[in-house]
Amino acid sequence: MTYILDGTPEQAMNAFFEHLRLAHAGGLDAERESRAALVSLVRLYDRQAVVGPVSPEHLQQFRKDSAAALASSNLVPAYVLKALFLAESANDNQWYELSMRRSAIQSLLEDYRGTPVAALIKLDDVAQLDEELRSLGQNDEQGPVDESAIPRGLPETHWWWRYPNQFK
């Protein structure tokens, strides 16, 4: 699955809240909506890199409001565990999905540092996920993602998008 990262930063922020609302409503699409909400955090990086940044005040308000919404659910721990499960049982060519999930997790760790959201993430799970990614990346069917499909604006610390080629 490849995600379409279009629109404006404002649309990415609005999409986050709409997907989260639908995820909290439950039903058959709850997991898909949860995933889409967190992909919206990566989309926000991309849209700011392409369209232009939102004001620091507006971004700070988004982080505050989204942190409150995320902290009131079990979405974050479940998302991290699902990423780890996918990495442990990855089929051919799942690197894009794993990279997207890992970037969403990194956004939660960095952009929500000092909030209850970041505290929901077990760093041991992230370390295990990274270990799985490094191991999986040595498989010829996995990684790296084509440069044109990598979301723009991501920090260089998001190594998984280019792994293992960055070390060759």
CORBELSUL-V419596 format. One record per residue. N is the residue number from 1. SS is DSSP state (@ for helix, = for strand, . for the rest). BURIAL is # if it has 16 or more other ideal C-beta (glycine too) atoms within 10 Angstrom, else .. Layout:
N_SS_BURIAL ; N_SS_BURIAL
This chain:
1_._. ; 2_._. ; 3_._# ; 4_._. ; 5_._# ; 6_._. ; 7_._. ; 8_._. ; 9_@_# ; 10_@_. ; 11_@_# ; 12_@_# ; 13_@_# ; 14_@_. ; 15_@_# ; 16_@_# ; 17_@_. ; 18_@_. ; 19_@_# ; 20_@_# ; 21_@_. ; 22_@_# ; 23_@_# ; 24_@_. ; 25_@_. ; 26_._. ; 27_._. ; 28_._. ; 29_._. ; 30_@_. ; 31_@_. ; 32_@_. ; 33_@_# ; 34_@_# ; 35_@_# ; 36_@_# ; 37_@_# ; 38_@_# ; 39_@_# ; 40_@_# ; 41_@_# ; 42_@_# ; 43_@_# ; 44_@_# ; 45_@_# ; 46_@_# ; 47_@_# ; 48_@_# ; 49_@_. ; 50_@_. ; 51_@_. ; 52_._. ; 53_._. ; 54_._# ; 55_._. ; 56_@_. ; 57_@_. ; 58_@_. ; 59_@_# ; 60_@_. ; 61_@_. ; 62_@_# ; 63_@_# ; 64_@_. ; 65_@_. ; 66_@_# ; 67_@_# ; 68_@_. ; 69_@_# ; 70_@_# ; 71_@_# ; 72_._. ; 73_._. ; 74_._. ; 75_@_# ; 76_@_# ; 77_@_. ; 78_@_. ; 79_@_# ; 80_@_# ; 81_@_. ; 82_@_. ; 83_@_# ; 84_@_# ; 85_@_. ; 86_@_# ; 87_@_# ; 88_@_. ; 89_._. ; 90_._# ; 91_._. ; 92_._. ; 93_._. ; 94_._# ; 95_@_# ; 96_@_# ; 97_@_# ; 98_@_# ; 99_@_# ; 100_@_# ; 101_@_# ; 102_@_# ; 103_@_# ; 104_@_# ; 105_@_# ; 106_@_# ; 107_@_# ; 108_@_# ; 109_@_. ; 110_@_. ; 111_@_# ; 112_._# ; 113_._. ; 114_._. ; 115_._# ; 116_@_. ; 117_@_# ; 118_@_# ; 119_@_. ; 120_._# ; 121_._# ; 122_._. ; 123_@_. ; 124_@_. ; 125_@_. ; 126_@_# ; 127_@_. ; 128_@_. ; 129_@_# ; 130_@_# ; 131_@_. ; 132_@_# ; 133_@_# ; 134_@_# ; 135_@_. ; 136_@_# ; 137_._# ; 138_._. ; 139_._. ; 140_._. ; 141_._. ; 142_._# ; 143_._# ; 144_._# ; 145_._# ; 146_._. ; 147_@_. ; 148_@_. ; 149_@_. ; 150_._# ; 151_._# ; 152_._. ; 153_._# ; 154_._# ; 155_._. ; 156_._. ; 157_._. ; 158_._# ; 159_@_# ; 160_@_# ; 161_@_# ; 162_._# ; 163_._# ; 164_._# ; 165_@_. ; 166_@_. ; 167_@_. ; 168_._.
